[in-house]
């Protein structure tokens, strides 16, 4: 490999799309229903942490739009704003293909 060349990325199983994020619930929309009749909640989550990047500490702070569909809406609907936990799910394109949308499927 020549100087300045990028190392190859490690192989990842095809189709893996899983996100686990320690976050705080900062906003929650009113309960709504999908065209299929499933309950849905629009959420906003806030994450703050410090990670190592190339051996150096880096502060990370972000807010991400999220949605919960189905049975998980009961648990998320009962949470107080400001609740912190581990939210798990997957990423998709946002509405109208703008940005990312975190689909929350589990909460620890």
C-alpha positions in Angstrom: 0.0 0.0 0.0 1.4 3.4 -1.0 1.8 6.2 1.5 -1.5 8.0 2.0 -3.5 5.1 0.6 -6.6 4.1 2.6 -6.7 0.7 4.2 -9.5 -1.6 3.0 -12.6 -1.6 5.1 -13.3 -4.8 7.1 -15.9 -7.1 5.7 -19.4 -6.6 7.1 -22.3 -9.1 6.8 -24.6 -8.0 3.9 -27.8 -6.4 5.0 -26.7 -5.3 8.5 -28.5 -2.1 9.6 -28.6 -1.9 13.4 -28.1 1.1 15.7 -28.0 1.2 19.5 -27.8 4.7 20.9 -27.6 6.0 24.4 -29.9 9.0 24.2 -32.4 11.2 26.0 -36.0 11.6 24.8 -36.3 15.4 24.1 -39.5 15.5 22.1 -42.4 13.3 21.2 -45.3 13.9 18.8 -48.9 12.9 19.4 -49.8 9.3 18.8 -50.9 8.7 15.2 -51.7 5.7 13.1 -50.1 4.5 9.9 -52.2 3.7 6.8 -52.0 0.1 7.9 -53.6 1.0 11.3 -50.4 0.6 13.4 -49.7 3.1 16.2 -46.8 5.5 15.5 -44.9 8.1 17.5 -42.4 10.7 16.1 -39.5 11.3 18.4 -36.5 13.4 18.8 -33.5 11.9 20.6 -30.4 13.7 21.9 -27.0 11.9 22.4 -23.9 13.2 24.1 -20.7 11.3 24.7 -16.9 11.3 24.4 -15.2 8.8 22.1 -11.7 8.1 20.9 -11.0 8.8 17.3 -7.5 7.8 16.1 -6.4 7.7 19.7 -7.7 11.2 20.5 -10.8 12.1 22.5 -13.7 13.6 20.6 -16.9 15.1 22.0 -20.0 13.9 20.2 -23.3 15.7 20.5 -26.2 15.1 18.1 -30.0 15.1 17.8 -31.7 12.6 15.6 -35.2 12.3 14.4 -36.8 8.9 15.2 -40.0 7.0 14.8 -41.5 4.1 16.7 -44.2 1.9 15.1 -46.2 -0.8 16.7 -46.2 -2.2 20.2 -43.1 -0.2 21.3 -45.2 3.0 21.1 -46.8 2.0 24.4 -43.5 2.0 26.3 -42.2 5.2 24.5 -45.5 7.0 25.0 -45.3 6.4 28.8 -41.7 7.8 29.1 -41.3 11.2 30.6 -39.5 13.8 28.4 -35.9 13.8 29.5 -35.8 10.0 30.1 -32.4 8.5 29.2 -31.9 5.0 27.9 -30.5 2.8 25.2 -32.7 3.0 22.1 -32.2 0.3 19.5 -33.4 -0.1 15.9 -32.4 0.7 12.4 -31.8 3.6 10.0 -33.8 4.5 6.9 -34.0 7.5 4.6 -36.1 10.3 6.1 -39.4 11.4 4.6 -38.9 12.6 1.0 -35.5 11.0 1.1 -34.1 13.8 3.3 -31.6 12.9 6.0 -31.8 9.8 8.2 -34.6 8.5 10.3 -34.0 6.2 13.3 -36.7 3.5 13.6 -36.8 2.6 17.3 -37.7 -1.0 17.8 -36.5 -1.6 21.4 -35.7 0.3 24.5 -33.4 -0.9 27.4 
